[in-house]
Amino acid sequence: MRSQCSLYVDAGYLLASVATRLTGTSLRSGVRVDYEKLIACLTKQAEEIAGVPLLRVNWYDAAKNALPDADQQRIGALPRVKVRLGRVGFNGEQKGVDLRIGLDMVAQSRNGAVDVIFLVSGDDDLTEAVEEAQVHGVQVIVLAIPDKDGRPHGVSEHLQRASDGIELVDASGLDKSVTRTAAVMVPHASPVIAKPGPPIPTTLPTTGPRPGPVSTLAAPPPESSLAYRSETGGRSTTAPSYAYPDKKTREGIDSVVAGVVESFMASASADELSDVLKAKPSIPREIDRALLLDLAHLLDDYDLSDRIRFELRDHFWDVFEKSSA
């Protein structure tokens, strides 16, 4: 059997990383991607490093109900590209993607189909799959997206140590295939007046079905403000307006929110701006995901507390409404 290599692409990592490299935030809508050029760039680099032909590109992403969108259909139609989809969870996070990557890597290694696997991801959860593939005699090399300073973006230390090496994706290839979304001339959106509705209760009913568990964060009860669900920013119950816990977190929230809002405003149409305002307090999934991911990366804390999530989303609305006024 001839020697071959294989390419495993975590699209969530790839697209968030190229967006961060170009715009400073992981918001996907901030960039336009020529997927054919990008995949060709990755394929060429993998074959040059391994010195053997590529068997296939395995492209992993999430989709609502695991049904491909227009971009995913186009990607799947490219030669030697196999699209494997997980699901988008209720909180906007991808579900089942890491598991699919890990299972496929191990199965391909056991079958002796390839000698080298290139992994475009930085996820710590893939460390065990990398080590299992190596047990079967396969080299696993991480292909990382370079940040603006030329360092690997968002690759966990465990994954780096477990892999057989880490290579940076060719920056010139990224520059040719990923561009900043063209700015759209957006007229200032008119304030959206929400229709009056029933008041939000400040206490839970003592009888009847409860809306769900209530957070019991230990803090003095200051003036209350509207809290957001930790999953999507949707309306929940009234919760305390906690102060920022420290200077580093406060500055991080300010920086992340400013970057995400600026990136979104650069490409949003008037209708898209209006839709976001009308949906308040629910934050669109893509924006909410970018806020959480960028802050987690900045603080090096991937288990953000509810308190920090509340502050992050509250500050988003403050900045977004001022920017769109």
C-alpha positions, 0 to 999 in steps of 0.5 A, a space after each residue: 500500500 502506498 504511503 498517504 497523508 490525511 487532513 482533519 479540519 476543525 472548521 470552528 477552530 479554523 474560521 474563528 482563528 482566521 477571523 481573529 488573525 484578520 479582524 481581531 475577533 472570532 466573529 465569522 461574519 467579519 471575514 469572507 472565505 474562498 474555501 476552494 483556495 483555502 483547502 487547496 492551500 492546506 492540501 498543498 502544505 500537507 503534501 509538501 510536509 509529509 512528502 506523500 499524496 493526500 488521501 482526503 480532506 475531512 472537514 468537520 463543522 456544526 449545523 442546525 439539526 446536522 443539516 448542511 448550509 449553503 457553504 457546507 454543501 459547496 465545500 462537500 462538493 469539492 474533490 477529495 473533501 468529506 464533510 462531517 457535521 455535528 449539531 449546533 446546541 441550544 446555546 450556540 456551541 457545536 456538539 459532537 464535532 470533537 467526538 467525530 474527529 477523534 473517532 475517525 482519526 482512530 479508525 483511520 489509524 487502525 486501518 492503516 489507511 494513512 501514515 501521517 495525519 494533519 490536524 487543523 485544530 487547537 482543542 485540548 479534547 482531541 489530545 487522547 485521540 492523537 495519542 491513540 492514533 500514534 499507538 497505531 504507528 501514525 504521525 499526527 502533526 498539528 497545523 495551526 493558524 498563525 496569529 498576527 505575531 506569527 505564533 500558533 493561535 489557540 492551540 492547547 499546551 496538552 495538544 502541542 505536547 501530545 502531537 508529533 510537531 506543530 506547523 503554521 499554515 502558510 500565511 500567504 495562502 491565508 491572505 489569498 483566501 481570506 479577506 475582511 468583509 467589505 464595509 457596508 454603508 449603514 444608516 444609523 438605525 432607529 431605536 427599536 421600541 419593544 412592545 409592552 409585555 407582562 412585567 418580569 417577576 422579581 421573585 419566583 412563584 411558590 406554586 406551579 411549575 418553576 422556570 428552572 434553577 436559580 443561581 445562588 451566587 454569593 453576593 450582597 443583593 444590589 440593585 437588580 438588572 435584567 440577567 441573561 441566560 448563560 446559554 444564549 443571552 435570552 431573557 431569564 429572571 431578574 438577577 443582581 448587577 454584579 460589579 466587575 471582579 477585577 481590573 483584568 476582567 473589566 479591561 478584557 470585557 471592554 476590549 472584546 465587546 469593542 472588537 466584536 461590535 466593530 467587526 459586526 458593524 463593518 459588514 451588517 446591513 440596516 436590516 441586520 442591525 434592526 434585527 439584533 435590536 429587535 431581538 434584545 435581550 437575546 443575543 444572536 448565537 454567532 455574536 454571543 459565541 464570538 464574545 465568549 470565545 474571545 474573552 475566554 481566549 484573552 483571559 485564558 479561562 475557558 470556564 467563564 463564571 455566570 457573573 462574568 457572562 452577565 457582565 459581558 452581555 450587559 456591556 455588549 448591549 450598552 456598546 451596541 445600542 450606542 454604536 447603532 444609535 
